[in-house]
Amino acid sequence: MIYDQAMNVELENGQRFISNFKYTLKDDVSKDPFQEAKKNGISMFELIETSDYDKFKSECNSSMVGFV
């Protein structure tokens, strides 16, 4: 486990995989960030930082799309 952000898996053959857990913006920040950014510009999200834990909802039972 990497905090509540990801899971690191290392296989016996040396391959390593990292799966980032899914997260979304909380509804009080934005109900639909894609549409709001399209309408108002991305600048409305520029002040959000990774340390703003109160603005994000972690969904640790799902992972984001990734790559190997």
CHARMM-style PDB file with segment names, atoms N, HN, CA, C and O in Angstrom:
ATOM      1  N   MET     1       0.837  -1.183   0.000  1.00  0.00      PROA
ATOM      2  CA  MET     1       0.000   0.000   0.000  1.00  0.00      PROA
ATOM      3  C   MET     1       0.883   1.247   0.000  1.00  0.00      PROA
ATOM      4  O   MET     1       1.922   1.292   0.658  1.00  0.00      PROA
ATOM      5  N   ILE     2       0.454   2.239  -0.739  1.00  0.00      PROA
ATOM      6  HN  ILE     2      -0.391   2.203  -1.274  1.00  0.00      PROA
ATOM      7  CA  ILE     2       1.108   3.540  -0.746  1.00  0.00      PROA
ATOM      8  C   ILE     2       0.065   4.535  -0.246  1.00  0.00      PROA
ATOM      9  O   ILE     2      -0.710   5.089  -1.026  1.00  0.00      PROA
ATOM     10  N   TYR     3       0.060   4.751   1.073  1.00  0.00      PROA
ATOM     11  HN  TYR     3       0.689   4.301   1.707  1.00  0.00      PROA
ATOM     12  CA  TYR     3      -0.926   5.594   1.751  1.00  0.00      PROA
ATOM     13  C   TYR     3      -2.313   5.159   1.289  1.00  0.00      PROA
ATOM     14  O   TYR     3      -2.578   3.958   1.246  1.00  0.00      PROA
ATOM     15  N   ASP     4      -3.214   6.085   0.941  1.00  0.00      PROA
ATOM     16  HN  ASP     4      -2.999   7.061   0.976  1.00  0.00      PROA
ATOM     17  CA  ASP     4      -4.523   5.689   0.413  1.00  0.00      PROA
ATOM     18  C   ASP     4      -4.596   5.996  -1.081  1.00  0.00      PROA
ATOM     19  O   ASP     4      -5.680   6.146  -1.644  1.00  0.00      PROA
ATOM     20  N   GLN     5      -3.406   6.089  -1.724  1.00  0.00      PROA
ATOM     21  HN  GLN     5      -2.525   5.967  -1.266  1.00  0.00      PROA
ATOM     22  CA  GLN     5      -3.355   6.511  -3.116  1.00  0.00      PROA
ATOM     23  C   GLN     5      -3.141   5.377  -4.097  1.00  0.00      PROA
ATOM     24  O   GLN     5      -3.636   5.438  -5.223  1.00  0.00      PROA
ATOM     25  N   ALA     6      -2.421   4.351  -3.702  1.00  0.00      PROA
ATOM     26  HN  ALA     6      -2.019   4.302  -2.788  1.00  0.00      PROA
ATOM     27  CA  ALA     6      -2.075   3.307  -4.674  1.00  0.00      PROA
ATOM     28  C   ALA     6      -1.664   2.018  -3.986  1.00  0.00      PROA
ATOM     29  O   ALA     6      -1.456   1.968  -2.774  1.00  0.00      PROA
ATOM     30  N   MET     7      -1.554   0.976  -4.802  1.00  0.00      PROA
ATOM     31  HN  MET     7      -1.722   1.016  -5.787  1.00  0.00      PROA
ATOM     32  CA  MET     7      -1.050  -0.298  -4.329  1.00  0.00      PROA
ATOM     33  C   MET     7       0.086  -0.716  -5.259  1.00  0.00      PROA
ATOM     34  O   MET     7      -0.053  -0.662  -6.481  1.00  0.00      PROA
ATOM     35  N   ASN     8       1.187  -1.125  -4.686  1.00  0.00      PROA
ATOM     36  HN  ASN     8       1.300  -1.169  -3.693  1.00  0.00      PROA
ATOM     37  CA  ASN     8       2.358  -1.562  -5.424  1.00  0.00      PROA
ATOM     38  C   ASN     8       2.419  -3.090  -5.342  1.00  0.00      PROA
ATOM     39  O   ASN     8       2.411  -3.653  -4.248  1.00  0.00      PROA
ATOM     40  N   VAL     9       2.479  -3.760  -6.496  1.00  0.00      PROA
ATOM     41  HN  VAL     9       2.486  -3.303  -7.385  1.00  0.00      PROA
ATOM     42  CA  VAL     9       2.553  -5.221  -6.538  1.00  0.00      PROA
ATOM     43  C   VAL     9       3.837  -5.607  -7.249  1.00  0.00      PROA
ATOM     44  O   VAL     9       4.100  -5.155  -8.363  1.00  0.00      PROA
ATOM     45  N   GLU    10       4.645  -6.453  -6.594  1.00  0.00      PROA
ATOM     46  HN  GLU    10       4.432  -6.820  -5.688  1.00  0.00      PROA
ATOM     47  CA  GLU    10       5.870  -6.950  -7.217  1.00  0.00      PROA
ATOM     48  C   GLU    10       5.784  -8.469  -7.283  1.00  0.00      PROA
ATOM     49  O   GLU    10       5.618  -9.135  -6.260  1.00  0.00      PROA
ATOM     50  N   LEU    11       5.898  -9.016  -8.497  1.00  0.00      PROA
ATOM     51  HN  LEU    11       6.032  -8.476  -9.327  1.00  0.00      PROA
ATOM     52  CA  LEU    11       5.803 -10.453  -8.711  1.00  0.00      PROA
ATOM     53  C   LEU    11       7.159 -11.125  -8.521  1.00  0.00      PROA
ATOM     54  O   LEU    11       8.195 -10.460  -8.529  1.00  0.00      PROA
ATOM     55  N   GLU    12       7.146 -12.421  -8.353  1.00  0.00      PROA
ATOM     56  HN  GLU    12       6.304 -12.961  -8.347  1.00  0.00      PROA
ATOM     57  CA  GLU    12       8.386 -13.176  -8.152  1.00  0.00      PROA
ATOM     58  C   GLU    12       9.337 -13.062  -9.337  1.00  0.00      PROA
ATOM     59  O   GLU    12      10.550 -13.188  -9.167  1.00  0.00      PROA
ATOM     60  N   ASN    13       8.799 -12.823 -10.545  1.00  0.00      PROA
ATOM     61  HN  ASN    13       7.814 -12.721 -10.683  1.00  0.00      PROA
ATOM     62  CA  ASN    13       9.661 -12.714 -11.732  1.00  0.00      PROA
ATOM     63  C   ASN    13      10.237 -11.302 -11.896  1.00  0.00      PROA
ATOM     64  O   ASN    13      10.894 -11.018 -12.897  1.00  0.00      PROA
ATOM     65  N   GLY    14       9.995 -10.415 -10.920  1.00  0.00      PROA
ATOM     66  HN  GLY    14       9.461 -10.646 -10.107  1.00  0.00      PROA
ATOM     67  CA  GLY    14      10.577  -9.080 -10.954  1.00  0.00      PROA
ATOM     68  C   GLY    14       9.685  -8.003 -11.557  1.00  0.00      PROA
ATOM     69  O   GLY    14      10.004  -6.818 -11.464  1.00  0.00      PROA
ATOM     70  N   GLN    15       8.581  -8.392 -12.167  1.00  0.00      PROA
ATOM     71  HN  GLN    15       8.322  -9.354 -12.242  1.00  0.00      PROA
ATOM     72  CA  GLN    15       7.680  -7.379 -12.715  1.00  0.00      PROA
ATOM     73  C   GLN    15       7.019  -6.605 -11.574  1.00  0.00      PROA
ATOM     74  O   GLN    15       6.673  -7.170 -10.536  1.00  0.00      PROA
ATOM     75  N   ARG    16       6.853  -5.296 -11.792  1.00  0.00      PROA
ATOM     76  HN  ARG    16       7.135  -4.837 -12.635  1.00  0.00      PROA
ATOM     77  CA  ARG    16       6.227  -4.438 -10.786  1.00  0.00      PROA
ATOM     78  C   ARG    16       5.055  -3.696 -11.409  1.00  0.00      PROA
ATOM     79  O   ARG    16       5.124  -3.247 -12.554  1.00  0.00      PROA
ATOM     80  N   PHE    17       3.989  -3.574 -10.648  1.00  0.00      PROA
ATOM     81  HN  PHE    17       3.933  -3.939  -9.719  1.00  0.00      PROA
ATOM     82  CA  PHE    17       2.799  -2.865 -11.097  1.00  0.00      PROA
ATOM     83  C   PHE    17       2.351  -1.909  -9.990  1.00  0.00      PROA
ATOM     84  O   PHE    17       2.414  -2.244  -8.807  1.00  0.00      PROA
ATOM     85  N   ILE    18       1.910  -0.743 -10.376  1.00  0.00      PROA
ATOM     86  HN  ILE    18       1.859  -0.471 -11.337  1.00  0.00      PROA
ATOM     87  CA  ILE    18       1.320   0.200  -9.430  1.00  0.00      PROA
ATOM     88  C   ILE    18      -0.081   0.519  -9.922  1.00  0.00      PROA
ATOM     89  O   ILE    18      -0.280   0.895 -11.077  1.00  0.00      PROA
ATOM     90  N   SER    19      -1.036   0.366  -9.036  1.00  0.00      PROA
ATOM     91  HN  SER    19      -0.874   0.061  -8.098  1.00  0.00      PROA
ATOM     92  CA  SER    19      -2.421   0.684  -9.367  1.00  0.00      PROA
ATOM     93  C   SER    19      -2.846   1.865  -8.503  1.00  0.00      PROA
ATOM     94  O   SER    19      -2.872   1.765  -7.276  1.00  0.00      PROA
ATOM     95  N   ASN    20      -3.179   2.982  -9.143  1.00  0.00      PROA
ATOM     96  HN  ASN    20      -3.158   3.063 -10.140  1.00  0.00      PROA
ATOM     97  CA  ASN    20      -3.653   4.149  -8.405  1.00  0.00      PROA
ATOM     98  C   ASN    20      -5.134   3.985  -8.112  1.00  0.00      PROA
ATOM     99  O   ASN    20      -5.924   3.680  -9.005  1.00  0.00      PROA
ATOM    100  N   PHE    21      -5.506   4.190  -6.846  1.00  0.00      PROA
ATOM    101  HN  PHE    21      -4.864   4.438  -6.120  1.00  0.00      PROA
ATOM    102  CA  PHE    21      -6.907   4.098  -6.470  1.00  0.00      PROA
ATOM    103  C   PHE    21      -7.685   5.264  -7.053  1.00  0.00      PROA
ATOM    104  O   PHE    21      -7.146   6.351  -7.262  1.00  0.00      PROA
ATOM    105  N   LYS    22      -8.946   5.020  -7.308  1.00  0.00      PROA
ATOM    106  HN  LYS    22      -9.383   4.137  -7.139  1.00  0.00      PROA
ATOM    107  CA  LYS    22      -9.810   6.028  -7.905  1.00  0.00      PROA
ATOM    108  C   LYS    22     -10.132   7.116  -6.881  1.00  0.00      PROA
ATOM    109  O   LYS    22     -10.294   6.844  -5.692  1.00  0.00      PROA
ATOM    110  N   TYR    23     -10.218   8.330  -7.361  1.00  0.00      PROA
ATOM    111  HN  TYR    23     -10.086   8.551  -8.327  1.00  0.00      PROA
ATOM    112  CA  TYR    23     -10.672   9.442  -6.516  1.00  0.00      PROA
ATOM    113  C   TYR    23     -11.439  10.420  -7.397  1.00  0.00      PROA
ATOM    114  O   TYR    23     -11.229  10.484  -8.608  1.00  0.00      PROA
ATOM    115  N   THR    24     -12.319  11.168  -6.777  1.00  0.00      PROA
ATOM    116  HN  THR    24     -12.490  11.115  -5.793  1.00  0.00      PROA
ATOM    117  CA  THR    24     -13.099  12.180  -7.483  1.00  0.00      PROA
ATOM    118  C   THR    24     -13.146  13.436  -6.629  1.00  0.00      PROA
ATOM    119  O   THR    24     -12.857  13.400  -5.433  1.00  0.00      PROA
ATOM    120  N   LEU    25     -13.507  14.536  -7.249  1.00  0.00      PROA
ATOM    121  HN  LEU    25     -13.742  14.565  -8.221  1.00  0.00      PROA
ATOM    122  CA  LEU    25     -13.746  15.759  -6.491  1.00  0.00      PROA
ATOM    123  C   LEU    25     -15.071  15.617  -5.761  1.00  0.00      PROA
ATOM    124  O   LEU    25     -16.022  15.050  -6.299  1.00  0.00      PROA
ATOM    125  N   LYS    26     -15.138  16.125  -4.546  1.00  0.00      PROA
ATOM    126  HN  LYS    26     -14.366  16.586  -4.108  1.00  0.00      PROA
ATOM    127  CA  LYS    26     -16.396  16.101  -3.810  1.00  0.00      PROA
ATOM    128  C   LYS    26     -17.400  17.025  -4.485  1.00  0.00      PROA
ATOM    129  O   LYS    26     -17.027  18.000  -5.137  1.00  0.00      PROA
ATOM    130  N   ASP    27     -18.684  16.702  -4.318  1.00  0.00      PROA
ATOM    131  HN  ASP    27     -18.987  15.910  -3.788  1.00  0.00      PROA
ATOM    132  CA  ASP    27     -19.748  17.460  -4.980  1.00  0.00      PROA
ATOM    133  C   ASP    27     -19.755  18.934  -4.607  1.00  0.00      PROA
ATOM    134  O   ASP    27     -20.130  19.772  -5.427  1.00  0.00      PROA
ATOM    135  N   ASP    28     -19.343  19.271  -3.368  1.00  0.00      PROA
ATOM    136  HN  ASP    28     -19.039  18.590  -2.702  1.00  0.00      PROA
ATOM    137  CA  ASP    28     -19.345  20.686  -2.990  1.00  0.00      PROA
ATOM    138  C   ASP    28     -18.235  21.469  -3.681  1.00  0.00      PROA
ATOM    139  O   ASP    28     -18.261  22.700  -3.687  1.00  0.00      PROA
ATOM    140  N   VAL    29     -17.259  20.769  -4.265  1.00  0.00      PROA
ATOM    141  HN  VAL    29     -17.238  19.769  -4.260  1.00  0.00      PROA
ATOM    142  CA  VAL    29     -16.212  21.421  -5.061  1.00  0.00      PROA
ATOM    143  C   VAL    29     -16.678  21.527  -6.509  1.00  0.00      PROA
ATOM    144  O   VAL    29     -16.587  22.589  -7.126  1.00  0.00      PROA
ATOM    145  N   SER    30     -17.180  20.413  -7.045  1.00  0.00      PROA
ATOM    146  HN  SER    30     -17.255  19.551  -6.544  1.00  0.00      PROA
ATOM    147  CA  SER    30     -17.677  20.391  -8.431  1.00  0.00      PROA
ATOM    148  C   SER    30     -18.459  19.110  -8.670  1.00  0.00      PROA
ATOM    149  O   SER    30     -17.943  18.017  -8.439  1.00  0.00      PROA
ATOM    150  N   LYS    31     -19.696  19.232  -9.130  1.00  0.00      PROA
ATOM    151  HN  LYS    31     -20.116  20.120  -9.318  1.00  0.00      PROA
ATOM    152  CA  LYS    31     -20.497  18.038  -9.439  1.00  0.00      PROA
ATOM    153  C   LYS    31     -20.071  17.406 -10.759  1.00  0.00      PROA
ATOM    154  O   LYS    31     -20.139  16.187 -10.915  1.00  0.00      PROA
ATOM    155  N   ASP    32     -19.634  18.228 -11.707  1.00  0.00      PROA
ATOM    156  HN  ASP    32     -19.579  19.218 -11.580  1.00  0.00      PROA
ATOM    157  CA  ASP    32     -19.202  17.730 -13.015  1.00  0.00      PROA
ATOM    158  C   ASP    32     -18.002  18.557 -13.484  1.00  0.00      PROA
ATOM    159  O   ASP    32     -18.169  19.508 -14.247  1.00  0.00      PROA
ATOM    160  N   PRO    33     -16.787  18.200 -13.031  1.00  0.00      PROA
ATOM    161  CA  PRO    33     -15.606  19.010 -13.354  1.00  0.00      PROA
ATOM    162  C   PRO    33     -15.341  19.167 -14.843  1.00  0.00      PROA
ATOM    163  O   PRO    33     -14.856  20.215 -15.268  1.00  0.00      PROA
ATOM    164  N   PHE    34     -15.647  18.150 -15.648  1.00  0.00      PROA
ATOM    165  HN  PHE    34     -16.041  17.298 -15.303  1.00  0.00      PROA
ATOM    166  CA  PHE    34     -15.391  18.252 -17.091  1.00  0.00      PROA
ATOM    167  C   PHE    34     -16.272  19.316 -17.732  1.00  0.00      PROA
ATOM    168  O   PHE    34     -15.794  20.136 -18.516  1.00  0.00      PROA
ATOM    169  N   GLN    35     -17.550  19.302 -17.399  1.00  0.00      PROA
ATOM    170  HN  GLN    35     -17.938  18.636 -16.762  1.00  0.00      PROA
ATOM    171  CA  GLN    35     -18.459  20.291 -17.971  1.00  0.00      PROA
ATOM    172  C   GLN    35     -18.159  21.693 -17.443  1.00  0.00      PROA
ATOM    173  O   GLN    35     -18.201  22.665 -18.198  1.00  0.00      PROA
ATOM    174  N   GLU    36     -17.855  21.799 -16.141  1.00  0.00      PROA
ATOM    175  HN  GLU    36     -17.821  21.009 -15.528  1.00  0.00      PROA
ATOM    176  CA  GLU    36     -17.560  23.105 -15.562  1.00  0.00      PROA
ATOM    177  C   GLU    36     -16.286  23.703 -16.145  1.00  0.00      PROA
ATOM    178  O   GLU    36     -16.221  24.906 -16.394  1.00  0.00      PROA
ATOM    179  N   ALA    37     -15.272  22.864 -16.364  1.00  0.00      PROA
ATOM    180  HN  ALA    37     -15.326  21.886 -16.161  1.00  0.00      PROA
ATOM    181  CA  ALA    37     -14.027  23.354 -16.965  1.00  0.00      PROA
ATOM    182  C   ALA    37     -14.258  23.775 -18.412  1.00  0.00      PROA
ATOM    183  O   ALA    37     -13.680  24.754 -18.885  1.00  0.00      PROA
ATOM    184  N   LYS    38     -15.107  23.028 -19.107  1.00  0.00      PROA
ATOM    185  HN  LYS    38     -15.576  22.233 -18.723  1.00  0.00      PROA
ATOM    186  CA  LYS    38     -15.431  23.353 -20.489  1.00  0.00      PROA
ATOM    187  C   LYS    38     -16.147  24.710 -20.566  1.00  0.00      PROA
ATOM    188  O   LYS    38     -15.895  25.511 -21.466  1.00  0.00      PROA
ATOM    189  N   LYS    39     -17.032  24.944 -19.610  1.00  0.00      PROA
ATOM    190  HN  LYS    39     -17.236  24.293 -18.878  1.00  0.00      PROA
ATOM    191  CA  LYS    39     -17.834  26.161 -19.593  1.00  0.00      PROA
ATOM    192  C   LYS    39     -17.077  27.361 -19.015  1.00  0.00      PROA
ATOM    193  O   LYS    39     -17.149  28.460 -19.564  1.00  0.00      PROA
ATOM    194  N   ASN    40     -16.350  27.155 -17.907  1.00  0.00      PROA
ATOM    195  HN  ASN    40     -16.292  26.263 -17.460  1.00  0.00      PROA
ATOM    196  CA  ASN    40     -15.712  28.248 -17.173  1.00  0.00      PROA
ATOM    197  C   ASN    40     -14.197  28.317 -17.314  1.00  0.00      PROA
ATOM    198  O   ASN    40     -13.571  29.265 -16.840  1.00  0.00      PROA
ATOM    199  N   GLY    41     -13.614  27.333 -17.955  1.00  0.00      PROA
ATOM    200  HN  GLY    41     -14.123  26.563 -18.340  1.00  0.00      PROA
ATOM    201  CA  GLY    41     -12.153  27.283 -18.059  1.00  0.00      PROA
ATOM    202  C   GLY    41     -11.557  26.516 -16.901  1.00  0.00      PROA
ATOM    203  O   GLY    41     -12.167  26.397 -15.838  1.00  0.00      PROA
ATOM    204  N   ILE    42     -10.385  26.008 -17.110  1.00  0.00      PROA
ATOM    205  HN  ILE    42      -9.890  26.105 -17.974  1.00  0.00      PROA
ATOM    206  CA  ILE    42      -9.729  25.164 -16.111  1.00  0.00      PROA
ATOM    207  C   ILE    42      -9.205  25.960 -14.919  1.00  0.00      PROA
ATOM    208  O   ILE    42      -8.870  25.379 -13.887  1.00  0.00      PROA
ATOM    209  N   SER    43      -9.132  27.270 -15.052  1.00  0.00      PROA
ATOM    210  HN  SER    43      -9.405  27.742 -15.890  1.00  0.00      PROA
ATOM    211  CA  SER    43      -8.568  28.095 -13.980  1.00  0.00      PROA
ATOM    212  C   SER    43      -9.319  27.942 -12.660  1.00  0.00      PROA
ATOM    213  O   SER    43      -8.747  28.201 -11.601  1.00  0.00      PROA
ATOM    214  N   MET    44     -10.575  27.532 -12.696  1.00  0.00      PROA
ATOM    215  HN  MET    44     -11.039  27.321 -13.556  1.00  0.00      PROA
ATOM    216  CA  MET    44     -11.330  27.367 -11.461  1.00  0.00      PROA
ATOM    217  C   MET    44     -10.779  26.223 -10.595  1.00  0.00      PROA
ATOM    218  O   MET    44     -11.098  26.138  -9.409  1.00  0.00      PROA
ATOM    219  N   PHE    45      -9.964  25.355 -11.177  1.00  0.00      PROA
ATOM    220  HN  PHE    45      -9.705  25.424 -12.140  1.00  0.00      PROA
ATOM    221  CA  PHE    45      -9.384  24.235 -10.437  1.00  0.00      PROA
ATOM    222  C   PHE    45      -7.899  24.432 -10.119  1.00  0.00      PROA
ATOM    223  O   PHE    45      -7.291  23.565  -9.492  1.00  0.00      PROA
ATOM    224  N   GLU    46      -7.311  25.537 -10.531  1.00  0.00      PROA
ATOM    225  HN  GLU    46      -7.805  26.242 -11.040  1.00  0.00      PROA
ATOM    226  CA  GLU    46      -5.871  25.739 -10.369  1.00  0.00      PROA
ATOM    227  C   GLU    46      -5.422  25.804  -8.913  1.00  0.00      PROA
ATOM    228  O   GLU    46      -4.274  25.472  -8.618  1.00  0.00      PROA
ATOM    229  N   LEU    47      -6.276  26.215  -8.012  1.00  0.00      PROA
ATOM    230  HN  LEU    47      -7.209  26.485  -8.251  1.00  0.00      PROA
ATOM    231  CA  LEU    47      -5.883  26.353  -6.609  1.00  0.00      PROA
ATOM    232  C   LEU    47      -6.026  25.060  -5.817  1.00  0.00      PROA
ATOM    233  O   LEU    47      -5.617  25.003  -4.658  1.00  0.00      PROA
ATOM    234  N   ILE    48      -6.600  24.018  -6.420  1.00  0.00      PROA
ATOM    235  HN  ILE    48      -6.932  24.064  -7.362  1.00  0.00      PROA
ATOM    236  CA  ILE    48      -6.723  22.732  -5.737  1.00  0.00      PROA
ATOM    237  C   ILE    48      -5.368  22.036  -5.765  1.00  0.00      PROA
ATOM    238  O   ILE    48      -4.740  21.917  -6.817  1.00  0.00      PROA
ATOM    239  N   GLU    49      -4.923  21.576  -4.595  1.00  0.00      PROA
ATOM    240  HN  GLU    49      -5.433  21.672  -3.740  1.00  0.00      PROA
ATOM    241  CA  GLU    49      -3.629  20.897  -4.480  1.00  0.00      PROA
ATOM    242  C   GLU    49      -3.831  19.470  -3.994  1.00  0.00      PROA
ATOM    243  O   GLU    49      -4.887  19.134  -3.457  1.00  0.00      PROA
ATOM    244  N   THR    50      -2.823  18.638  -4.183  1.00  0.00      PROA
ATOM    245  HN  THR    50      -1.966  18.911  -4.619  1.00  0.00      PROA
ATOM    246  CA  THR    50      -2.920  17.248  -3.750  1.00  0.00      PROA
ATOM    247  C   THR    50      -3.082  17.126  -2.241  1.00  0.00      PROA
ATOM    248  O   THR    50      -3.586  16.109  -1.765  1.00  0.00      PROA
ATOM    249  N   SER    51      -2.677  18.119  -1.487  1.00  0.00      PROA
ATOM    250  HN  SER    51      -2.268  18.945  -1.874  1.00  0.00      PROA
ATOM    251  CA  SER    51      -2.803  18.069  -0.032  1.00  0.00      PROA
ATOM    252  C   SER    51      -4.174  18.537   0.458  1.00  0.00      PROA
ATOM    253  O   SER    51      -4.410  18.574   1.665  1.00  0.00      PROA
ATOM    254  N   ASP    52      -5.073  18.890  -0.443  1.00  0.00      PROA
ATOM    255  HN  ASP    52      -4.881  18.860  -1.424  1.00  0.00      PROA
ATOM    256  CA  ASP    52      -6.426  19.319  -0.088  1.00  0.00      PROA
ATOM    257  C   ASP    52      -7.336  18.102   0.077  1.00  0.00      PROA
ATOM    258  O   ASP    52      -8.273  17.910  -0.697  1.00  0.00      PROA
ATOM    259  N   TYR    53      -7.056  17.289   1.081  1.00  0.00      PROA
ATOM    260  HN  TYR    53      -6.295  17.445   1.710  1.00  0.00      PROA
ATOM    261  CA  TYR    53      -7.768  16.021   1.260  1.00  0.00      PROA
ATOM    262  C   TYR    53      -9.267  16.207   1.445  1.00  0.00      PROA
ATOM    263  O   TYR    53     -10.047  15.317   1.106  1.00  0.00      PROA
ATOM    264  N   ASP    54      -9.675  17.347   1.976  1.00  0.00      PROA
ATOM    265  HN  ASP    54      -9.041  18.069   2.251  1.00  0.00      PROA
ATOM    266  CA  ASP    54     -11.095  17.584   2.211  1.00  0.00      PROA
ATOM    267  C   ASP    54     -11.867  17.839   0.918  1.00  0.00      PROA
ATOM    268  O   ASP    54     -13.096  17.897   0.943  1.00  0.00      PROA
ATOM    269  N   LYS    55     -11.180  17.991  -0.198  1.00  0.00      PROA
ATOM    270  HN  LYS    55     -10.182  17.944  -0.218  1.00  0.00      PROA
ATOM    271  CA  LYS    55     -11.833  18.263  -1.480  1.00  0.00      PROA
ATOM    272  C   LYS    55     -11.969  17.014  -2.349  1.00  0.00      PROA
ATOM    273  O   LYS    55     -12.629  17.046  -3.388  1.00  0.00      PROA
ATOM    274  N   PHE    56     -11.345  15.915  -1.925  1.00  0.00      PROA
ATOM    275  HN  PHE    56     -10.808  15.889  -1.082  1.00  0.00      PROA
ATOM    276  CA  PHE    56     -11.352  14.686  -2.713  1.00  0.00      PROA
ATOM    277  C   PHE    56     -12.059  13.558  -1.982  1.00  0.00      PROA
ATOM    278  O   PHE    56     -12.028  13.485  -0.754  1.00  0.00      PROA
ATOM    279  N   LYS    57     -12.694  12.684  -2.742  1.00  0.00      PROA
ATOM    280  HN  LYS    57     -12.719  12.743  -3.739  1.00  0.00      PROA
ATOM    281  CA  LYS    57     -13.320  11.492  -2.195  1.00  0.00      PROA
ATOM    282  C   LYS    57     -12.543  10.286  -2.718  1.00  0.00      PROA
ATOM    283  O   LYS    57     -12.548  10.012  -3.918  1.00  0.00      PROA
ATOM    284  N   SER    58     -11.878   9.572  -1.819  1.00  0.00      PROA
ATOM    285  HN  SER    58     -11.874   9.795  -0.844  1.00  0.00      PROA
ATOM    286  CA  SER    58     -11.127   8.373  -2.209  1.00  0.00      PROA
ATOM    287  C   SER    58     -12.078   7.199  -2.369  1.00  0.00      PROA
ATOM    288  O   SER    58     -12.982   7.002  -1.557  1.00  0.00      PROA
ATOM    289  N   GLU    59     -11.869   6.428  -3.417  1.00  0.00      PROA
ATOM    290  HN  GLU    59     -11.135   6.588  -4.078  1.00  0.00      PROA
ATOM    291  CA  GLU    59     -12.667   5.228  -3.668  1.00  0.00      PROA
ATOM    292  C   GLU    59     -11.690   4.066  -3.783  1.00  0.00      PROA
ATOM    293  O   GLU    59     -11.355   3.626  -4.883  1.00  0.00      PROA
ATOM    294  N   CYS    60     -11.241   3.581  -2.639  1.00  0.00      PROA
ATOM    295  HN  CYS    60     -11.514   3.939  -1.746  1.00  0.00      PROA
ATOM    296  CA  CYS    60     -10.166   2.602  -2.596  1.00  0.00      PROA
ATOM    297  C   CYS    60     -10.574   1.188  -3.015  1.00  0.00      PROA
ATOM    298  O   CYS    60      -9.750   0.274  -2.980  1.00  0.00      PROA
ATOM    299  N   ASN    61     -11.832   1.000  -3.409  1.00  0.00      PROA
ATOM    300  HN  ASN    61     -12.501   1.742  -3.437  1.00  0.00      PROA
ATOM    301  CA  ASN    61     -12.244  -0.304  -3.920  1.00  0.00      PROA
ATOM    302  C   ASN    61     -12.219  -0.338  -5.446  1.00  0.00      PROA
ATOM    303  O   ASN    61     -12.618  -1.329  -6.058  1.00  0.00      PROA
ATOM    304  N   SER    62     -11.739   0.773  -6.067  1.00  0.00      PROA
ATOM    305  HN  SER    62     -11.415   1.578  -5.570  1.00  0.00      PROA
ATOM    306  CA  SER    62     -11.611   0.864  -7.528  1.00  0.00      PROA
ATOM    307  C   SER    62     -10.268   1.480  -7.869  1.00  0.00      PROA
ATOM    308  O   SER    62      -9.644   2.149  -7.045  1.00  0.00      PROA
ATOM    309  N   SER    63      -9.839   1.243  -9.091  1.00  0.00      PROA
ATOM    310  HN  SER    63     -10.347   0.700  -9.760  1.00  0.00      PROA
ATOM    311  CA  SER    63      -8.561   1.854  -9.505  1.00  0.00      PROA
ATOM    312  C   SER    63      -8.766   2.671 -10.780  1.00  0.00      PROA
ATOM    313  O   SER    63      -9.751   2.498 -11.498  1.00  0.00      PROA
ATOM    314  N   MET    64      -7.819   3.556 -11.038  1.00  0.00      PROA
ATOM    315  HN  MET    64      -7.019   3.696 -10.455  1.00  0.00      PROA
ATOM    316  CA  MET    64      -7.849   4.411 -12.230  1.00  0.00      PROA
ATOM    317  C   MET    64      -7.309   3.630 -13.426  1.00  0.00      PROA
ATOM    318  O   MET    64      -6.655   2.600 -13.262  1.00  0.00      PROA
ATOM    319  N   VAL    65      -7.583   4.118 -14.598  1.00  0.00      PROA
ATOM    320  HN  VAL    65      -8.115   4.955 -14.731  1.00  0.00      PROA
ATOM    321  CA  VAL    65      -7.011   3.525 -15.810  1.00  0.00      PROA
ATOM    322  C   VAL    65      -5.512   3.780 -15.768  1.00  0.00      PROA
ATOM    323  O   VAL    65      -5.083   4.886 -15.439  1.00  0.00      PROA
ATOM    324  N   GLY    66      -4.722   2.787 -16.091  1.00  0.00      PROA
ATOM    325  HN  GLY    66      -5.070   1.889 -16.358  1.00  0.00      PROA
ATOM    326  CA  GLY    66      -3.272   2.934 -16.024  1.00  0.00      PROA
ATOM    327  C   GLY    66      -2.579   2.269 -17.194  1.00  0.00      PROA
ATOM    328  O   GLY    66      -3.174   2.051 -18.249  1.00  0.00      PROA
ATOM    329  N   PHE    67      -1.308   1.949 -16.989  1.00  0.00      PROA
ATOM    330  HN  PHE    67      -0.825   2.126 -16.132  1.00  0.00      PROA
ATOM    331  CA  PHE    67      -0.509   1.319 -18.034  1.00  0.00      PROA
ATOM    332  C   PHE    67       0.503   0.403 -17.381  1.00  0.00      PROA
ATOM    333  O   PHE    67       0.737   0.484 -16.175  1.00  0.00      PROA
ATOM    334  N   VAL    68       1.102  -0.465 -18.173  1.00  0.00      PROA
ATOM    335  HN  VAL    68       0.912  -0.531 -19.153  1.00  0.00      PROA
ATOM    336  CA  VAL    68       2.129  -1.399 -17.676  1.00  0.00      PROA
ATOM    337  C   VAL    68       3.434  -1.000 -18.303  1.00  0.00      PROA
ATOM    338  OT1 VAL    68       4.460  -1.631 -18.047  1.00  0.00      PROA
TER     339      VAL     68
END
